Amino acid sequence: MMTNKVAKLDSMRQKVVINRTTEVIANILKYIFLFGLCFIIMYPILLQLAIAFRYPTDVNDPTVLWIPNNFSLKNFEVAMIALNYKTSLWNSIWISFVITLLQLFSTSLAGYAFARLRFKGSQFLFGLALFTIIVPQTVISLPLLRSLTNMNMVGKPSSLFLMAGLGMGIKSGIFIFLFRQFYRGIPVELEEAAYVDGANALQVFTQVMLPNAKGAILTVTILSFVWQWNDYYFTTLFVARSNPNFGTLTTQQVSILYGLQSALQDAGVWGLMGQDVTKNPLFSSMILNTSGILVMLPLIIMYFFVQKLFVEGIERSGITG
């Protein structure tokens, strides 16, 4: 009997040791994976910061890899001048804000119509909305450009507003699909009760459906704002190309090298390196890198304030994968 008990105890101890060892190994592998993933994500950002804080003359020094010999904000000064930062920042903010509101209005209304209002051709129209997600931007934008040119709206931000208000803005098809799927998940009994109380379709939409669609609204708001902020193609095609005096941060960043010489002169660093630095690819890359940080910075700051709302919106909207 004693031998059996001892054997059972030894067996239990072995199982405990094996389980603990397995758990330790699993934790080690998990942390190795997480640290590796963080490094992959953070490496470009850390490299950008290391380059941006160099003094301009350090760009040709092969010994400077991560830590600059001389920390400086000159690159930020040059990049801000070249970006026309104050004006471009304001343009990016108000255009993204207005387009986000218009996108919310048009896509939420269209999503509700496709989800609840049955009419002839609704499935075909919904298919066309999804088609805008699949096809290249040029296929859609060129006919729009011709129509807006005939309306004398090219070169004005109102052209972007019109497209967003009519459900043809950036990624509107995705937003329509998102709202449609969300509305289909709301119990029909809520609408039926409102109809019994004498509400019409518009009242049901504004008083019943929208208050219950907070998750989709939060998600679409953040995605619409960020995508418009980062947009170059539509903003250039419909506004900036015909109106050179108008620019957002993204459009200015693409053309930053054209105004680099005057920016260097205004910052007082022209001729620092004894040559035309605008022809130095390392220097040009450093300024472009710094301008990228300045373009991302407002979104990063915004994210710190809305990250909780964004996660909540994703969870409520049911987006997975």
C-alpha positions as CSV (number, residue, x, y, z in Angstrom):
1,M,0.0,0.0,0.0
2,M,2.8,2.4,1.0
3,T,4.6,1.6,-2.3
4,N,1.5,2.5,-4.3
5,K,1.0,5.8,-2.5
6,V,4.6,6.7,-3.0
7,A,4.4,5.9,-6.7
8,K,1.2,8.0,-7.0
9,L,2.9,10.9,-5.2
10,D,5.9,10.7,-7.5
11,S,3.6,10.6,-10.5
12,M,1.7,13.6,-9.3
13,R,5.0,15.5,-8.7
14,Q,6.2,14.7,-12.2
15,K,3.0,16.0,-13.7
16,V,3.2,19.2,-11.7
17,V,6.8,19.7,-12.7
18,I,5.9,19.0,-16.4
19,N,3.0,21.4,-16.3
20,R,5.0,24.1,-14.7
21,T,7.9,23.6,-17.1
22,T,5.4,23.7,-20.0
23,E,3.9,26.9,-18.7
24,V,7.3,28.6,-18.3
25,I,8.3,27.6,-21.8
26,A,5.0,28.8,-23.2
27,N,5.4,32.2,-21.4
28,I,9.0,32.6,-22.6
29,L,7.9,31.9,-26.2
30,K,4.9,34.2,-25.8
31,Y,7.1,37.1,-24.6
32,I,9.7,36.5,-27.3
33,F,6.9,36.7,-29.9
34,L,5.5,39.8,-28.4
35,F,8.8,41.6,-28.1
36,G,9.6,40.6,-31.7
37,L,6.3,41.9,-32.9
38,C,6.8,45.2,-31.0
39,F,10.2,45.6,-32.5
40,I,8.9,45.1,-36.0
41,I,6.2,47.7,-35.4
42,M,8.3,50.2,-33.4
43,Y,11.6,49.9,-35.5
44,P,10.5,52.3,-38.3
45,I,9.2,54.8,-35.8
46,L,12.3,54.7,-33.6
47,L,14.5,55.0,-36.8
48,Q,12.4,58.0,-37.9
49,L,12.9,59.7,-34.6
50,A,16.7,59.0,-34.6
51,I,17.0,60.5,-38.0
52,A,14.8,63.5,-37.4
53,F,16.7,64.7,-34.3
54,R,20.1,64.8,-36.0
55,Y,21.8,68.0,-36.8
56,P,21.7,68.5,-40.7
57,T,25.5,68.1,-41.0
58,D,25.4,64.6,-39.4
59,V,23.6,63.2,-42.4
60,N,26.9,62.5,-44.2
61,D,28.6,61.1,-41.1
62,P,28.8,57.3,-41.4
63,T,29.5,56.9,-37.7
64,V,26.0,58.3,-36.7
65,L,23.6,55.4,-36.7
66,W,21.0,55.7,-33.9
67,I,22.2,58.4,-31.5
68,P,23.0,61.7,-33.1
69,N,26.3,63.5,-32.3
70,N,24.4,66.7,-31.9
71,F,20.7,66.8,-31.1
72,S,18.8,69.4,-33.1
73,L,15.3,70.6,-34.1
74,K,16.6,72.1,-37.3
75,N,15.1,69.3,-39.4
76,F,11.7,70.0,-37.9
77,E,12.1,73.7,-38.6
78,V,12.9,73.1,-42.2
79,A,10.1,70.6,-42.6
80,M,7.5,72.9,-41.1
81,I,8.5,75.7,-43.4
82,A,8.5,73.4,-46.4
83,L,5.1,72.0,-45.5
84,N,3.7,75.5,-44.8
85,Y,2.7,73.6,-41.7
86,K,0.2,76.0,-40.0
87,T,-1.9,76.6,-43.0
88,S,-1.7,73.0,-44.2
89,L,-2.6,71.7,-40.8
90,W,-5.7,73.8,-40.6
91,N,-6.8,72.8,-44.1
92,S,-6.4,69.1,-43.1
93,I,-8.3,69.5,-39.9
94,W,-11.4,71.3,-41.2
95,I,-11.6,69.4,-44.5
96,S,-11.4,66.0,-42.7
97,F,-13.9,67.2,-40.1
98,V,-16.5,68.4,-42.6
99,I,-16.1,65.3,-44.8
100,T,-16.4,63.0,-41.8
101,L,-19.8,64.6,-40.9
102,L,-21.0,64.3,-44.5
103,Q,-19.9,60.7,-44.8
104,L,-21.7,59.9,-41.6
105,F,-24.9,61.4,-42.8
106,S,-24.9,59.8,-46.3
107,T,-23.6,56.4,-45.5
108,S,-25.7,55.9,-42.4
109,L,-28.8,56.8,-44.3
110,A,-27.9,54.6,-47.2
111,G,-27.0,51.7,-44.9
112,Y,-30.4,52.0,-43.2
113,A,-32.2,52.0,-46.6
114,F,-30.4,48.9,-47.7
115,A,-31.0,47.1,-44.4
116,R,-34.7,47.9,-43.8
117,L,-36.4,49.5,-46.7
118,R,-37.3,47.0,-49.3
119,F,-37.7,48.5,-52.8
120,K,-37.2,47.3,-56.4
121,G,-33.5,47.2,-57.3
122,S,-32.2,47.6,-53.8
123,Q,-30.0,44.5,-54.0
124,F,-28.6,45.8,-57.4
125,L,-27.8,49.2,-55.9
126,F,-26.2,47.7,-52.9
127,G,-24.0,45.6,-55.2
128,L,-23.0,48.8,-57.0
129,A,-22.0,50.3,-53.6
130,L,-19.9,47.3,-52.8
131,F,-18.4,47.5,-56.4
132,T,-16.9,50.9,-55.5
133,I,-14.8,49.1,-52.8
134,I,-13.3,46.6,-55.4
135,V,-12.6,48.7,-58.4
136,P,-9.4,50.9,-58.7
137,Q,-9.8,54.6,-57.7
138,T,-9.1,55.8,-61.2
139,V,-12.1,53.9,-62.6
140,I,-14.5,55.9,-60.4
141,S,-12.6,59.2,-60.1
142,L,-12.2,60.0,-63.8
143,P,-16.0,60.1,-64.6
144,L,-16.4,62.1,-61.4
145,L,-13.7,64.5,-62.5
146,R,-15.5,65.1,-65.8
147,S,-18.8,65.7,-64.1
148,L,-17.4,68.1,-61.6
149,T,-15.5,70.0,-64.3
150,N,-18.7,70.6,-66.1
151,M,-20.2,71.9,-62.9
152,N,-17.2,74.2,-62.4
153,M,-16.4,72.7,-59.0
154,V,-12.9,71.4,-59.6
155,G,-10.2,73.2,-57.6
156,K,-12.6,73.8,-54.7
157,P,-13.0,71.8,-51.5
158,S,-16.8,71.8,-52.2
159,S,-16.1,69.1,-54.8
160,L,-15.0,66.7,-52.0
161,F,-17.9,67.8,-49.9
162,L,-20.4,67.0,-52.6
163,M,-19.0,63.5,-53.2
164,A,-19.0,62.8,-49.4
165,G,-22.5,64.1,-49.0
166,L,-23.8,61.9,-51.9
167,G,-22.1,58.7,-50.6
168,M,-19.2,58.8,-53.1
169,G,-16.5,59.8,-50.7
170,I,-13.3,57.9,-49.8
171,K,-14.3,54.3,-48.8
172,S,-18.0,55.2,-48.6
173,G,-18.8,51.7,-49.9
174,I,-17.2,50.2,-46.8
175,F,-19.1,52.5,-44.5
176,I,-22.4,51.7,-46.2
177,F,-21.8,48.0,-45.8
178,L,-20.8,48.5,-42.1
179,F,-24.0,50.5,-41.3
180,R,-26.2,48.0,-43.2
181,Q,-24.8,45.0,-41.3
182,F,-25.2,46.9,-38.0
183,Y,-28.8,47.9,-38.6
184,R,-29.7,44.4,-39.6
185,G,-28.6,43.3,-36.2
186,I,-31.0,45.6,-34.4
187,P,-34.3,43.8,-33.5
188,V,-37.1,44.6,-35.9
189,E,-39.5,44.8,-32.9
190,L,-38.1,48.2,-32.0
191,E,-39.0,49.6,-35.4
192,E,-42.4,48.0,-35.4
193,A,-43.2,49.5,-32.0
194,A,-42.2,52.9,-33.4
195,Y,-44.4,52.5,-36.5
196,V,-47.3,51.5,-34.2
197,D,-46.9,54.7,-32.3
198,G,-47.3,56.6,-35.6
199,A,-43.6,57.3,-36.5
200,N,-42.6,57.5,-40.2
201,A,-39.5,56.0,-41.7
202,L,-37.3,59.1,-41.1
203,Q,-38.4,59.3,-37.5
204,V,-37.6,55.7,-37.0
205,F,-34.2,56.2,-38.5
206,T,-33.4,59.3,-36.4
207,Q,-35.0,58.3,-33.1
208,V,-34.6,54.5,-33.0
209,M,-31.9,53.3,-35.3
210,L,-29.2,56.0,-34.9
211,P,-29.2,56.0,-31.1
212,N,-28.6,52.3,-31.2
213,A,-25.8,52.5,-33.8
214,K,-23.2,54.2,-31.6
215,G,-20.6,51.5,-32.3
216,A,-20.9,51.9,-36.0
217,I,-20.9,55.7,-35.7
218,L,-17.7,55.8,-33.6
219,T,-15.9,53.4,-36.0
220,V,-17.0,55.3,-39.2
221,T,-16.1,58.6,-37.6
222,I,-12.6,57.7,-36.8
223,L,-11.9,55.8,-40.0
224,S,-13.3,58.5,-42.2
225,F,-11.3,61.2,-40.5
226,V,-8.0,59.3,-40.7
227,W,-8.5,58.2,-44.3
228,Q,-9.3,61.7,-45.4
229,W,-6.4,63.0,-43.5
230,N,-4.0,60.6,-45.3
231,D,-5.7,61.1,-48.7
232,Y,-3.5,62.4,-51.5
233,Y,-5.1,61.1,-54.7
234,F,-8.6,62.6,-54.4
235,T,-7.5,65.8,-52.8
236,T,-4.9,66.4,-55.5
237,L,-7.1,65.4,-58.4
238,F,-10.2,67.4,-57.4
239,V,-8.7,70.4,-55.5
240,A,-4.9,70.9,-55.3
241,R,-4.0,70.2,-58.9
242,S,-6.2,73.1,-60.1
243,N,-5.6,75.3,-57.1
244,P,-1.9,75.3,-56.2
245,N,-2.4,77.8,-53.3
246,F,-4.5,75.1,-51.5
247,G,-2.8,72.2,-49.8
248,T,-3.2,69.7,-47.0
249,L,-0.4,68.1,-45.0
250,T,-0.4,65.1,-47.3
251,T,-0.3,67.0,-50.6
252,Q,2.4,69.3,-49.3
253,Q,4.5,66.4,-48.1
254,V,4.5,64.9,-51.6
255,S,5.8,68.1,-53.1
256,I,8.1,69.1,-50.2
257,L,11.3,68.8,-52.2
258,Y,10.2,71.5,-54.7
259,G,10.2,74.1,-51.9
260,L,13.2,72.7,-50.0
261,Q,15.7,75.3,-51.1
262,S,13.6,78.3,-49.9
263,A,12.8,76.4,-46.7
264,L,16.5,75.9,-46.0
265,Q,17.2,79.6,-46.7
266,D,14.3,80.7,-44.3
267,A,15.7,78.3,-41.6
268,G,19.2,79.7,-42.0
269,V,20.9,76.4,-42.9
270,W,21.4,76.8,-46.7
271,G,24.9,76.0,-47.6
272,L,25.7,74.3,-44.3
273,M,27.4,71.4,-46.0
274,G,29.3,73.3,-48.6
275,Q,27.2,72.0,-51.4
276,D,23.6,72.1,-52.8
277,V,22.0,69.9,-50.1
278,T,18.8,69.6,-52.1
279,K,20.8,67.3,-54.5
280,N,22.0,65.2,-51.6
281,P,19.6,62.2,-51.4
282,L,20.5,61.5,-47.8
283,F,19.5,65.0,-46.8
284,S,16.3,65.0,-48.8
285,S,15.4,61.7,-47.3
286,M,16.0,63.1,-43.8
287,I,13.7,66.0,-44.4
288,L,11.0,63.8,-45.9
289,N,11.3,61.5,-42.9
290,T,10.9,64.4,-40.5
291,S,7.9,65.7,-42.5
292,G,6.3,62.3,-42.1
293,I,6.5,62.6,-38.3
294,L,4.9,66.1,-38.5
295,V,2.1,64.7,-40.6
296,M,1.4,61.7,-38.3
297,L,1.8,63.7,-35.0
298,P,-1.8,65.2,-34.9
299,L,-3.3,61.7,-35.5
300,I,-1.1,60.2,-32.8
301,I,-2.2,62.8,-30.4
302,M,-5.8,62.3,-31.4
303,Y,-5.5,58.6,-31.0
304,F,-4.5,58.9,-27.3
305,F,-7.8,60.7,-26.6
306,V,-10.1,58.4,-28.7
307,Q,-8.4,55.0,-28.4
308,K,-10.9,53.8,-25.8
309,L,-13.8,55.0,-28.0
310,F,-12.3,53.4,-31.0
311,V,-12.0,50.0,-29.3
312,E,-15.5,50.3,-28.0
313,G,-16.8,51.2,-31.4
314,I,-15.0,48.1,-33.0
315,E,-16.5,45.8,-30.3
316,R,-20.0,47.2,-30.8
317,S,-19.9,47.2,-34.5
318,G,-18.9,43.5,-34.5
319,I,-15.9,43.9,-36.8
320,T,-13.5,40.9,-36.5
321,G,-10.4,39.7,-38.3
